[in-house]
Each structure stands twice: as structure tokens, then as C-alpha cells.
Amino acid sequence: MSLTKQIIHGDNLIELPKLPSNFATMIYIDPPFGTGKTQKRNRIKAVQSDANGDRVGFGGKNYQTINIESPSYEDSFENFEDFLMPRIEASLHCLTKNGSLFVHLDYREVHYIKVALDKLLGRDKFMNEIIWSYDYGARSKTKWSAKHDTILWYVLNPKDYIFNYDAIDRIPYLAPGLVGKEKAARGKTPTTVWWNTIVPTNGSEGTKYPTQKPMKILERLVKVHSNPEDTVLDFFCGSGTTGDAAFKNDRGYVLIDQNAQAIEIVKKRLNANARKDGKV
């Protein structure tokens, strides 16, 4: 089995037209959300230093705090729709006729992009609005704290698309005593609201890339909406979670990003995981 494995450093608006047509059964993108901020995850490291320590640690020893540079990108656009929609339109020729498009957004822009996608693809091509809910981070004291993202799912053909029901991972029933032992042991399929924590900064999954998305989210999408040996396209690939999820589940991938730091993280991550899984 020879899987497609391609990582492209460049502007997706330029690179997408160069790709072949009808090669991807699934497109997933997690574009910058247009927050107007520089997305960066600051990191620090404490190193023992007898002379210049700025804190005292275990055993009364002095430690010096060191700031570590992390990848970053500017998440600011005058008109997010004008930025994103031409890129989505340029990607559509890559989808197979039974392919799916997933667009991951936050509350600031999802409503505008939903309307724009309805105009581009047709309202009948819209299948689901998936809510990824997480309970982590600061709480607002002036409004309800926003702790969810939205993933919009569209298909090219509502009568012919990939949906592998048996590949859906099961989750526990909230009241297992009400459904019987057999159902409780099997678990239930998720609805359109997915509860999942963010990627912990110091967890084994983490790459230190800002806005990295959890493997569990991408694996669920990849396994249900593509088949083994298919190819998945992500043209805002960031830390490479889409490619990692595809490769671990015997799918190929084409990943694009214009951030050189992101590309280096992706290459390192996929090479390391391929060696760990014995696939190189």
C-alpha cells in the first residue's frame, strides 16, 4: 500500500490550483479565526543557576527562568470572508464526487462563513454543524465565557458521501442504568456536540504550536468520512494534526501551510510518529 504523503510550504491560494483534481475524499481546514491577535503560546523553563537565580525551588536551590520562543502567526484580516472563501473555492476541484468539506471556526466568523458556503455550494450540501466544547482556560466576568468551536460539514453530493457509521467511536451513557447492561457496555454514538479537552501544553500530544487541535477530534472525522488508502487534504495544516490522524489510520495526506515554523513542526511530528509506529 502506497499512501500519498505530501507537505507543501506556500500560500494555499497559489498552491491549491496546482494540485490534481478529485484526489481527496475529505478536506478539513482550521484557518486563522481573524481574532486580530498574534497567536502564540509562551513557554518558560526553569534552569538551576547558583549565581543568577530569580526563584527558589526544591532543596532551597536557585533557578533562573528562561523564556522559550514558540511558533506564532498573525491572526488578523480586514475581511475574513474575503480572505477565506477564495481559498475554499480553489480547493473544491481536489475533492472526489463523494467528498466532504469540514471548516473549523469560532463564534466570531462562523455565521458569516456559513452563509457564504451556502451560496457557494448550495444549502442542500450542508450536512451538520458540529460543536466542539471544551472546559479550559480563563472565565469572563462580563459575559458568558466562550468555550466552543464550530465545525461546518458540507458534501458535494447529498445522495453519495462517505459516512462510516461503524467506525464511530463510542462514548459512555450519562445514565447507563436506564439503557441496560448490553447498551451501557457498548456505549453510544456522539451527537453533534463533542466534549473534548484542548491539547495540554505539556502533554505527550503537544507540539507547542498555538491553536493545535486534539487528535481525537481529527481521528473521528478521518475514520468516519474517509476510507483506508484515501487521501485527506488540509491547506491550513498548522501543527499537522490532520496529517497525523490520516497516517495513523492508513490514509494519505496533502498538507499546506505558509508558516515555515509550522512546516518544520509537521515534518518533525510525522517523521517521529512514523518511526514510532514502524511505518518507515
Residue frames as qw, qx, qy, qz and C-alpha x, y, z in Angstrom:
[[0.000, 0.888, 0.460, 0.000, 0.00, 0.00, 0.00],
 [0.434, 0.096, 0.023, 0.896, 1.49, 3.32, -1.10],
 [0.088, -0.837, -0.490, 0.226, -0.08, 6.31, 0.61],
 [0.296, 0.753, 0.073, 0.582, 0.19, 9.90, -0.55],
 [0.561, -0.643, -0.219, 0.473, 2.40, 11.88, 1.82],
 [0.414, 0.518, 0.166, 0.730, 2.94, 15.47, 0.72],
 [0.324, -0.751, -0.291, 0.497, 3.81, 18.57, 2.76],
 [0.419, 0.604, 0.266, 0.624, 3.84, 21.89, 0.90],
 [0.309, -0.544, -0.224, 0.747, 5.28, 25.17, 2.18],
 [0.130, 0.166, 0.414, 0.886, 3.47, 28.01, 0.44],
 [0.376, 0.159, 0.179, -0.895, 0.40, 30.20, 0.05],
 [0.437, 0.241, 0.862, -0.090, -2.57, 27.87, -0.36],
 [0.481, 0.726, 0.195, -0.451, -4.22, 30.25, -2.82],
 [0.287, 0.690, -0.573, -0.337, -1.24, 29.68, -5.13],
 [0.112, -0.305, 0.946, 0.022, -0.64, 26.01, -4.34],
 [0.587, 0.235, 0.662, -0.402, -4.20, 24.65, -4.46],
 [0.680, 0.606, -0.053, -0.410, -4.73, 25.14, -8.24],
 [0.240, 0.592, -0.757, -0.137, -1.54, 23.15, -8.85],
 [0.421, -0.142, 0.860, -0.250, -2.92, 20.05, -7.14],
 [0.121, -0.091, -0.871, -0.467, -4.64, 17.30, -9.15],
 [0.571, -0.169, -0.056, -0.801, -8.42, 17.13, -9.29],
 [0.879, -0.165, -0.181, -0.408, -10.58, 14.57, -7.50],
 [0.556, 0.297, -0.719, 0.293, -7.86, 13.12, -5.26],
 [0.008, -0.141, 0.682, -0.718, -9.16, 13.90, -1.74],
 [0.356, -0.476, -0.771, -0.225, -12.22, 12.31, -0.18],
 [0.420, -0.797, -0.390, 0.189, -12.05, 14.75, 2.72],
 [0.303, 0.528, -0.151, 0.779, -10.89, 18.33, 3.21],
 [0.503, -0.742, -0.384, 0.221, -10.51, 19.66, 6.74],
 [0.361, 0.504, -0.135, 0.773, -9.29, 23.18, 7.48],
 [0.466, -0.720, -0.376, 0.350, -8.73, 25.05, 10.72],
 [0.408, 0.619, 0.062, 0.668, -7.96, 28.53, 9.36],
 [0.209, -0.047, -0.380, 0.900, -6.88, 31.52, 11.45],
 [0.037, -0.653, -0.747, 0.119, -10.04, 32.89, 13.01],
 [0.133, 0.631, 0.205, 0.737, -9.41, 36.57, 12.40],
 [0.511, -0.671, -0.463, 0.274, -9.17, 37.40, 16.09],
 [0.117, 0.939, -0.067, 0.318, -6.91, 40.39, 15.44],
 [0.581, -0.730, 0.361, -0.001, -4.26, 38.92, 17.75],
 [0.362, 0.558, -0.746, -0.015, -0.87, 37.32, 17.36],
 [0.947, -0.226, -0.081, -0.212, -1.42, 33.64, 18.12],
 [0.404, 0.522, -0.663, 0.353, 1.47, 32.48, 20.28],
 [0.838, -0.488, -0.232, -0.069, 1.86, 30.09, 23.19],
 [0.039, 0.790, -0.504, 0.346, 4.52, 31.44, 25.54],
 [0.922, -0.189, -0.318, 0.114, 6.70, 28.90, 27.33],
 [0.148, -0.830, 0.462, -0.274, 9.16, 29.17, 30.17],
 [0.888, 0.018, -0.422, 0.183, 11.79, 26.83, 31.54],
 [0.466, -0.837, 0.255, -0.129, 13.48, 26.90, 34.93],
 [0.791, 0.353, -0.388, 0.315, 17.19, 26.08, 34.89],
 [0.712, -0.607, -0.159, 0.317, 19.29, 25.65, 38.03],
 [0.414, 0.670, -0.119, 0.605, 21.55, 28.67, 38.48],
 [0.616, -0.440, -0.416, 0.504, 23.52, 29.27, 41.70],
 [0.330, -0.112, -0.026, 0.937, 24.50, 32.79, 40.72],
 [0.160, -0.005, -0.206, -0.965, 21.60, 34.44, 38.89],
 [0.112, -0.392, -0.911, -0.056, 18.52, 32.61, 40.06],
 [0.250, -0.259, -0.043, -0.932, 15.24, 34.51, 40.22],
 [0.786, -0.337, -0.097, -0.509, 13.30, 31.84, 42.15],
 [0.206, -0.415, 0.843, -0.273, 13.95, 29.25, 44.82],
 [0.773, 0.038, -0.464, -0.431, 12.99, 25.64, 44.13],
 [0.936, -0.276, -0.209, -0.059, 13.32, 22.21, 45.64],
 [0.828, -0.174, -0.191, 0.497, 16.01, 21.88, 48.33],
 [0.255, -0.861, -0.045, 0.437, 16.45, 25.65, 48.52],
 [0.556, -0.025, 0.450, 0.699, 18.30, 25.74, 45.17],
 [0.179, 0.628, -0.021, -0.757, 18.20, 28.82, 42.95],
 [0.545, 0.375, 0.684, 0.309, 16.65, 28.62, 39.47],
 [0.022, 0.367, -0.229, -0.901, 16.74, 31.05, 36.54],
 [0.581, 0.556, 0.532, -0.266, 13.60, 31.46, 34.42],
 [0.182, -0.241, 0.603, 0.739, 14.24, 31.28, 30.68],
 [0.605, 0.517, 0.192, -0.574, 11.70, 32.31, 28.04],
 [0.456, -0.024, 0.799, 0.391, 11.48, 29.90, 25.10],
 [0.318, 0.314, -0.323, -0.834, 10.46, 31.10, 21.64],
 [0.504, 0.272, 0.812, -0.111, 7.39, 29.34, 20.27],
 [0.201, 0.291, 0.652, 0.671, 5.81, 29.38, 16.80],
 [0.153, 0.574, 0.408, -0.693, 3.40, 32.22, 16.12],
 [0.235, 0.349, 0.610, 0.671, 1.31, 33.76, 13.37],
 [0.164, 0.118, 0.116, -0.972, -0.69, 36.92, 12.82],
 [0.077, 0.461, 0.883, 0.040, -4.41, 36.18, 13.08],
 [0.094, 0.626, 0.231, -0.739, -5.74, 39.43, 11.67],
 [0.268, 0.297, 0.677, 0.618, -7.72, 40.16, 8.49],
 [0.198, 0.099, 0.024, -0.975, -9.67, 43.23, 7.41],
 [0.760, 0.101, -0.047, -0.641, -12.33, 40.95, 5.91],
 [0.466, -0.270, 0.840, -0.062, -12.14, 37.30, 6.92],
 [0.749, 0.428, 0.467, -0.195, -14.68, 36.16, 4.35],
 [0.513, 0.818, -0.219, -0.142, -12.71, 37.79, 1.52],
 [0.094, -0.635, 0.767, -0.005, -9.59, 36.00, 2.78],
 [0.496, -0.132, 0.844, -0.157, -11.07, 32.53, 3.29],
 [0.740, 0.428, 0.386, -0.346, -13.70, 31.95, 0.62],
 [0.554, 0.693, -0.395, -0.238, -11.42, 32.19, -2.46],
 [0.030, -0.476, 0.875, -0.087, -9.19, 29.58, -0.84],
 [0.587, 0.114, 0.735, -0.320, -12.07, 27.21, -0.19],
 [0.704, 0.608, 0.076, -0.360, -13.31, 27.71, -3.74],
 [0.342, 0.690, -0.622, -0.139, -9.81, 26.96, -5.08],
 [0.245, -0.321, 0.898, -0.176, -9.77, 23.68, -3.14],
 [0.751, 0.177, 0.370, -0.517, -13.05, 22.21, -4.35],
 [0.712, 0.496, -0.418, -0.268, -11.60, 20.70, -7.53],
 [0.099, 0.444, -0.866, 0.209, -9.46, 18.48, -5.26],
 [0.566, -0.058, 0.636, -0.521, -12.50, 16.72, -3.77],
 [0.030, 0.103, 0.950, 0.294, -13.86, 13.45, -5.10],
 [0.369, -0.336, -0.451, -0.740, -17.52, 13.45, -6.08],
 [0.681, -0.524, -0.502, -0.099, -18.39, 11.76, -2.78],
 [0.490, 0.136, -0.424, 0.749, -16.09, 14.03, -0.78],
 [0.377, -0.823, -0.418, 0.075, -16.71, 16.12, 2.33],
 [0.278, 0.555, -0.184, 0.762, -15.53, 19.57, 3.39],
 [0.557, -0.660, -0.438, 0.250, -15.03, 20.48, 7.06],
 [0.222, 0.631, -0.102, 0.736, -14.41, 24.10, 8.08],
 [0.580, -0.467, -0.521, 0.416, -13.39, 24.67, 11.70],
 [0.080, 0.599, 0.040, 0.795, -14.23, 28.16, 13.02],
 [0.189, -0.260, -0.658, 0.681, -15.01, 30.07, 16.20],
 [0.084, 0.716, 0.644, -0.257, -18.00, 32.17, 17.17],
 [0.058, -0.610, 0.082, 0.786, -16.63, 35.38, 15.63],
 [0.189, 0.407, -0.547, -0.706, -16.78, 34.28, 12.00],
 [0.248, 0.100, 0.960, 0.088, -18.76, 31.05, 11.70],
 [0.393, 0.631, 0.550, -0.382, -22.10, 32.72, 10.92],
 [0.290, 0.751, -0.250, -0.537, -20.68, 34.76, 8.03],
 [0.019, 0.385, -0.863, -0.325, -18.83, 31.79, 6.55],
 [0.380, 0.272, 0.868, -0.165, -21.89, 29.54, 6.88],
 [0.460, 0.733, 0.264, -0.426, -23.90, 31.94, 4.73],
 [0.205, 0.708, -0.521, -0.431, -21.05, 32.27, 2.23],
 [0.172, -0.187, 0.956, 0.147, -20.65, 28.48, 1.98],
 [0.476, 0.476, 0.681, -0.289, -24.41, 28.08, 1.44],
 [0.424, 0.791, -0.053, -0.439, -24.11, 30.49, -1.50],
 [0.077, 0.603, -0.731, -0.308, -21.01, 28.79, -2.90],
 [0.045, -0.120, 0.989, 0.071, -22.09, 25.15, -2.55],
 [0.527, -0.299, -0.528, -0.595, -25.84, 25.31, -2.08],
 [0.485, -0.423, 0.435, -0.630, -27.80, 24.98, 1.15],
 [0.957, -0.023, -0.074, -0.280, -28.65, 21.38, 0.32],
 [0.709, 0.380, -0.514, 0.298, -24.95, 20.49, 0.58],
 [0.162, -0.532, 0.547, -0.626, -24.85, 21.43, 4.27],
 [0.659, -0.136, -0.737, -0.062, -24.99, 18.34, 6.48],
 [0.653, -0.585, -0.427, 0.221, -24.13, 19.24, 10.09],
 [0.004, -0.807, 0.303, -0.506, -22.90, 21.88, 12.47],
 [0.807, -0.198, -0.476, 0.288, -20.58, 20.12, 14.92],
 [0.259, -0.882, 0.174, -0.353, -19.88, 21.85, 18.21],
 [0.712, 0.080, -0.526, 0.459, -16.56, 21.07, 19.87],
 [0.421, -0.830, -0.004, -0.367, -16.95, 22.08, 23.51],
 [0.662, 0.117, -0.518, 0.528, -14.08, 22.27, 25.99],
 [0.486, -0.848, -0.179, -0.114, -13.88, 23.43, 29.59],
 [0.745, -0.191, -0.052, 0.637, -10.48, 25.03, 30.00],
 [0.342, 0.374, 0.091, 0.857, -8.98, 28.49, 30.39],
 [0.028, -0.066, -0.350, 0.934, -9.96, 31.81, 31.87],
 [0.007, 0.651, 0.759, -0.011, -13.51, 32.79, 32.73],
 [0.063, 0.451, 0.168, 0.874, -15.04, 36.11, 31.76],
 [0.113, -0.395, -0.648, 0.641, -16.62, 38.27, 34.47],
 [0.225, 0.366, 0.001, -0.903, -18.54, 40.43, 31.99],
 [0.705, 0.256, -0.291, -0.593, -20.19, 37.83, 29.68],
 [0.962, -0.063, 0.242, -0.112, -20.72, 34.10, 29.21],
 [0.295, -0.600, 0.663, 0.336, -17.33, 32.51, 28.64],
 [0.761, 0.486, -0.259, -0.343, -16.89, 31.19, 25.08],
 [0.419, -0.428, 0.801, 0.007, -15.67, 27.58, 25.33],
 [0.749, 0.292, 0.594, 0.005, -16.55, 26.02, 22.00],
 [0.022, 0.373, -0.559, -0.740, -15.65, 25.97, 18.32],
 [0.745, 0.413, 0.305, -0.425, -17.88, 25.08, 15.37],
 [0.248, -0.224, 0.804, 0.491, -17.06, 22.66, 12.54],
 [0.633, 0.452, 0.049, -0.627, -19.25, 23.05, 9.44],
 [0.454, -0.076, 0.852, 0.251, -19.71, 19.90, 7.34],
 [0.581, 0.552, -0.088, -0.592, -20.61, 20.11, 3.64],
 [0.647, 0.015, 0.722, 0.245, -20.72, 17.44, 0.95],
 [0.083, 0.270, -0.522, -0.805, -20.56, 17.71, -2.83],
 [0.489, -0.122, -0.671, -0.544, -23.37, 15.20, -3.28],
 [0.496, -0.285, 0.468, -0.673, -26.01, 14.78, -0.52],
 [0.931, 0.068, -0.001, -0.358, -27.01, 11.43, -2.05],
 [0.927, 0.183, -0.201, 0.259, -23.49, 9.98, -2.21],
 [0.005, 0.804, -0.442, 0.397, -20.96, 10.71, 0.52],
 [0.595, 0.107, -0.741, 0.292, -18.74, 8.76, 2.92],
 [0.477, -0.539, 0.309, -0.621, -20.11, 8.16, 6.40],
 [0.557, 0.108, -0.816, 0.106, -18.69, 5.06, 8.07],
 [0.620, -0.589, -0.024, -0.518, -21.17, 4.61, 10.91],
 [0.940, -0.255, -0.202, 0.099, -19.43, 1.53, 12.29],
 [0.624, 0.274, -0.270, 0.680, -16.18, 3.50, 12.61],
 [0.244, -0.758, 0.047, -0.604, -17.68, 5.99, 15.04],
 [0.304, 0.139, -0.762, 0.555, -16.07, 5.74, 18.48],
 [0.499, -0.616, -0.573, -0.206, -18.48, 5.10, 21.32],
 [0.009, 0.428, -0.414, 0.803, -18.86, 7.25, 24.42],
 [0.112, -0.203, -0.883, 0.408, -20.39, 6.38, 27.83],
 [0.273, -0.673, -0.552, -0.409, -24.07, 6.89, 28.55],
 [0.091, -0.481, 0.332, -0.807, -24.74, 9.58, 31.13],
 [0.660, -0.226, 0.428, -0.574, -27.33, 7.32, 32.77],
 [0.284, 0.275, -0.890, -0.226, -26.20, 3.76, 31.96],
 [0.222, 0.106, 0.879, -0.408, -28.72, 2.27, 34.34],
 [0.536, 0.447, 0.246, -0.673, -31.56, 3.38, 32.06],
 [0.573, 0.525, -0.436, -0.455, -30.40, 1.52, 28.92],
 [0.995, -0.047, 0.047, -0.080, -29.45, -1.95, 30.16],
 [0.647, -0.545, 0.426, 0.321, -26.10, -3.67, 30.57],
 [0.716, 0.270, 0.471, 0.439, -25.51, -4.51, 26.90],
 [0.287, 0.866, 0.194, 0.360, -26.07, -0.97, 25.64],
 [0.379, -0.910, 0.162, 0.033, -24.18, 0.52, 28.55],
 [0.740, -0.330, 0.434, 0.394, -21.17, -1.69, 27.82],
 [0.604, 0.454, 0.428, 0.496, -21.24, -0.78, 24.12],
 [0.178, -0.425, -0.043, 0.886, -21.69, 2.93, 24.72],
 [0.421, 0.779, 0.429, -0.181, -23.49, 5.40, 22.48],
 [0.544, 0.393, 0.271, 0.690, -22.51, 7.31, 19.36],
 [0.181, -0.338, -0.181, 0.906, -21.77, 11.02, 19.80],
 [0.298, 0.827, 0.467, -0.098, -24.23, 13.67, 18.69],
 [0.455, 0.728, 0.080, 0.506, -23.27, 17.00, 17.10],
 [0.274, -0.882, 0.265, -0.276, -21.85, 18.22, 20.43],
 [0.851, 0.144, -0.395, 0.315, -18.38, 16.82, 21.12],
 [0.481, -0.854, 0.177, -0.087, -16.90, 17.25, 24.59],
 [0.885, 0.128, -0.108, 0.435, -13.12, 17.05, 24.47],
 [0.424, -0.788, 0.032, 0.446, -10.37, 18.91, 26.28],
 [0.393, 0.875, -0.277, -0.052, -7.85, 21.06, 24.43],
 [0.836, 0.245, -0.349, 0.346, -4.30, 19.79, 23.88],
 [0.596, -0.772, -0.030, 0.220, -2.43, 20.20, 27.20],
 [0.189, 0.919, -0.347, -0.008, 0.67, 22.37, 26.86],
 [0.137, -0.603, 0.783, -0.071, 2.93, 19.78, 28.44],
 [0.878, 0.053, 0.392, -0.270, 1.05, 16.67, 27.33],
 [0.579, -0.173, 0.694, 0.390, 2.59, 13.95, 25.19],
 [0.506, 0.628, 0.555, 0.201, 0.44, 15.03, 22.23],
 [0.019, 0.953, 0.080, -0.290, 1.53, 18.66, 22.38],
 [0.719, 0.371, 0.145, 0.570, 3.83, 20.22, 19.77],
 [0.304, -0.501, -0.160, 0.794, 3.90, 23.67, 21.45],
 [0.096, 0.247, 0.486, 0.833, 2.13, 25.07, 18.37],
 [0.272, 0.191, 0.366, -0.869, -0.61, 27.62, 19.18],
 [0.679, 0.234, 0.000, -0.696, -4.17, 26.52, 18.38],
 [0.175, 0.204, -0.949, -0.163, -3.18, 22.85, 17.98],
 [0.751, -0.127, -0.081, -0.644, -6.30, 20.69, 17.76],
 [0.608, -0.320, 0.691, -0.223, -6.75, 17.34, 19.56],
 [0.080, 0.215, -0.909, -0.348, -6.03, 14.09, 17.75],
 [0.257, 0.303, 0.880, -0.259, -9.31, 12.62, 18.98],
 [0.412, 0.649, 0.200, -0.608, -11.31, 15.23, 17.05],
 [0.340, 0.590, -0.534, -0.501, -9.41, 14.68, 13.80],
 [0.060, -0.132, 0.986, 0.085, -9.30, 10.90, 14.12],
 [0.414, 0.427, 0.695, -0.405, -13.07, 10.80, 14.50],
 [0.468, 0.697, -0.042, -0.542, -13.53, 12.84, 11.32],
 [0.179, 0.526, -0.755, -0.347, -10.91, 10.93, 9.33],
 [0.179, -0.029, 0.982, -0.046, -12.21, 7.46, 10.23],
 [0.417, 0.510, 0.643, -0.389, -15.86, 8.29, 9.59],
 [0.441, 0.800, 0.097, -0.394, -15.54, 10.44, 6.47],
 [0.388, 0.651, -0.602, -0.251, -12.80, 8.66, 4.54],
 [0.996, -0.030, 0.003, -0.081, -11.75, 5.09, 3.82],
 [0.669, -0.472, 0.436, 0.375, -8.38, 3.38, 4.22],
 [0.570, 0.082, 0.500, 0.647, -5.97, 4.33, 1.43],
 [0.185, 0.896, 0.346, 0.209, -7.94, 7.54, 0.72],
 [0.458, 0.153, -0.130, 0.866, -6.21, 10.92, 0.84],
 [0.219, -0.847, -0.431, 0.219, -7.09, 13.82, 3.13],
 [0.388, 0.510, 0.055, 0.766, -6.29, 17.48, 2.33],
 [0.363, -0.818, -0.305, 0.326, -5.62, 20.23, 4.89],
 [0.506, 0.565, 0.090, 0.645, -4.46, 23.55, 3.43],
 [0.199, -0.792, 0.272, -0.509, -4.13, 25.33, 6.79],
 [0.826, -0.061, -0.555, 0.069, -2.28, 22.42, 8.35],
 [0.432, -0.799, 0.235, -0.345, -0.69, 24.22, 11.35],
 [0.401, -0.566, 0.707, -0.140, 0.85, 21.59, 13.62],
 [0.346, 0.294, -0.832, -0.319, -0.12, 18.73, 11.32],
 [0.487, -0.032, 0.729, -0.480, -2.82, 17.00, 13.38],
 [0.787, 0.401, 0.038, -0.467, -4.84, 16.19, 10.24],
 [0.561, 0.540, -0.622, -0.084, -1.86, 14.50, 8.62],
 [0.084, -0.327, 0.868, -0.365, -1.04, 12.62, 11.80],
 [0.649, 0.126, 0.527, -0.534, -4.63, 11.37, 12.15],
 [0.768, 0.489, -0.207, -0.358, -4.70, 10.34, 8.49],
 [0.397, 0.529, -0.748, 0.051, -1.38, 8.48, 8.62],
 [0.255, -0.229, 0.833, -0.434, -2.20, 6.63, 11.84],
 [0.666, 0.273, 0.543, -0.433, -5.39, 5.36, 10.23],
 [0.534, 0.061, 0.730, 0.422, -3.87, 4.27, 6.91],
 [0.394, 0.863, 0.315, -0.014, -4.90, 7.34, 4.92],
 [0.572, 0.225, 0.101, 0.782, -2.69, 9.56, 2.84],
 [0.138, -0.853, -0.290, 0.412, -2.39, 13.31, 3.30],
 [0.430, 0.495, 0.134, 0.743, -1.59, 16.54, 1.50],
 [0.382, -0.759, -0.331, 0.410, -0.76, 19.38, 3.91],
 [0.377, 0.595, 0.116, 0.700, -0.19, 23.05, 3.07],
 [0.367, -0.848, -0.250, 0.290, 0.92, 25.96, 5.24],
 [0.431, 0.789, -0.070, 0.433, 2.75, 29.21, 4.53],
 [0.432, -0.828, 0.308, -0.180, 4.29, 29.37, 8.02],
 [0.552, 0.498, -0.654, 0.139, 7.81, 27.92, 7.87],
 [0.214, -0.360, 0.747, -0.516, 7.75, 27.12, 11.59],
 [0.808, 0.062, 0.297, -0.505, 4.56, 25.12, 11.13],
 [0.814, 0.437, -0.354, -0.145, 6.08, 23.13, 8.28],
 [0.266, 0.485, -0.767, 0.324, 9.11, 22.22, 10.39],
 [0.483, -0.191, 0.635, -0.572, 6.87, 21.09, 13.25],
 [0.871, 0.238, 0.043, -0.427, 4.76, 18.99, 10.87],
 [0.676, 0.483, -0.557, 0.014, 7.77, 17.26, 9.34],
 [0.035, 0.403, -0.792, 0.458, 9.29, 16.51, 12.72],
 [0.622, -0.073, 0.482, -0.613, 6.00, 15.28, 14.15],
 [0.889, 0.287, -0.058, -0.352, 5.08, 12.98, 11.27],
 [0.557, 0.497, -0.654, 0.125, 8.56, 11.55, 10.91],
 [0.144, -0.350, 0.767, -0.519, 8.73, 10.82, 14.65],
 [0.722, 0.033, 0.416, -0.552, 5.31, 9.17, 14.74],
 [0.823, 0.405, -0.316, -0.242, 6.03, 7.15, 11.60],
 [0.350, 0.446, -0.779, 0.267, 9.19, 5.77, 13.22],
 [0.371, -0.206, 0.675, -0.603, 7.30, 5.03, 16.44],
 [0.812, 0.201, 0.256, -0.485, 4.59, 3.16, 14.53],
 [0.575, -0.186, 0.739, 0.298, 7.16, 1.27, 12.45],
 [0.613, 0.686, 0.382, -0.090, 5.90, 2.76, 9.19],
 [0.311, 0.882, -0.340, -0.100, 9.29, 3.96, 7.91]]
